[in-house]
Amino acid sequence: MPMIDISTALTSLMFVDVFQVTRRTETVDEYGESVVTTQVFFPVYGSVQAASNNDLKRLPDEQHQGKNISIVTKFPLQGVARGMQPDLIQWPMNNGGSNADNFVVAYLDDYSQFAAGFIQAIAHSIDMVDYTPTPN
């Protein structure tokens, strides 16, 4: 186990960002159809950084670029599980979230060896085209 506790840094206003989490619960109705109900959590705080694999992919009929983020937070993000769909994350929340990109949680890891109660999530963009970053 590492000898450093980074929980102070992860909760510092210098490193914390605000995002929105949409939790999706899935049930099946009497007709066998999937019914998804949502619950929105805002504001959620965590440290958000760019993640790898943001390459431009050029195909004969389209081009698109992946966008992945890494989030370290105390909020209990949810991955895929029985009766649950992975959480959706809206970030960045500048301009009231009007230019926020949408991400789906693809990977979760217990981060408590570095800071008690923290998890790390990797989330992939689900937007066809992401917003252009705006300077603060």
Residue pairs with C-beta under 8 A, 6 or more apart in sequence:
1 113
2 113
2 114
4 114
5 114
5 115
5 116
6 114
6 115
7 115
7 116
7 117
7 118
9 15
10 16
10 46
10 47
10 72
10 115
10 118
11 45
15 47
16 45
16 46
16 47
17 45
17 46
17 47
17 48
17 91
17 92
17 93
18 43
18 44
18 45
18 93
19 43
19 44
19 46
19 48
19 71
19 89
19 90
19 91
19 92
19 93
20 40
20 41
20 42
20 43
20 44
20 89
20 90
20 91
20 93
20 97
20 100
21 40
21 41
21 42
21 44
21 75
21 77
21 87
21 88
21 89
22 38
22 39
22 40
22 41
22 87
22 88
22 89
22 90
23 38
23 39
23 40
23 41
23 78
23 84
23 87
24 36
24 37
24 38
24 84
24 85
24 86
24 87
24 88
25 36
25 37
25 38
25 39
25 83
25 84
25 85
26 34
26 35
26 36
26 83
26 84
26 85
27 34
27 35
27 37
27 83
28 34
28 35
29 35
36 85
41 75
43 93
44 73
44 75
45 73
45 74
45 75
46 71
46 72
46 73
46 74
46 75
47 71
47 72
47 73
48 69
48 70
48 71
48 91
48 92
49 69
49 70
50 68
50 69
50 70
51 68
51 69
51 70
51 122
52 68
53 66
53 68
54 65
54 66
54 67
54 68
55 65
55 66
56 63
56 64
56 65
57 63
57 64
57 65
57 66
64 128
64 129
65 130
66 124
66 125
67 101
67 103
67 124
67 125
67 127
67 130
68 103
68 122
68 123
68 124
68 125
69 89
69 91
69 103
69 122
69 123
70 120
70 121
70 122
70 123
71 77
71 89
71 120
71 121
71 122
71 123
72 111
72 115
72 118
72 119
72 120
73 118
73 119
73 121
74 117
74 118
74 119
76 119
77 87
77 89
77 105
77 108
77 119
77 121
78 84
78 86
78 87
78 105
79 86
79 87
79 105
79 106
79 107
79 108
79 121
80 86
86 104
86 105
86 106
87 104
87 105
88 102
88 103
88 104
88 105
88 126
89 102
89 103
89 104
89 105
89 123
90 97
90 100
90 101
90 102
90 103
91 100
91 101
91 103
92 99
92 100
92 101
93 100
94 134
94 136
95 134
99 131
99 134
100 131
101 125
101 127
101 130
101 131
102 125
102 126
102 127
103 123
103 124
103 125
103 126
104 123
104 124
104 126
105 121
105 122
105 123
106 121
106 122
106 123
106 124
107 121
107 122
108 119
108 120
108 121
109 119
109 120
109 121
110 119
111 118
111 119
111 120
112 118
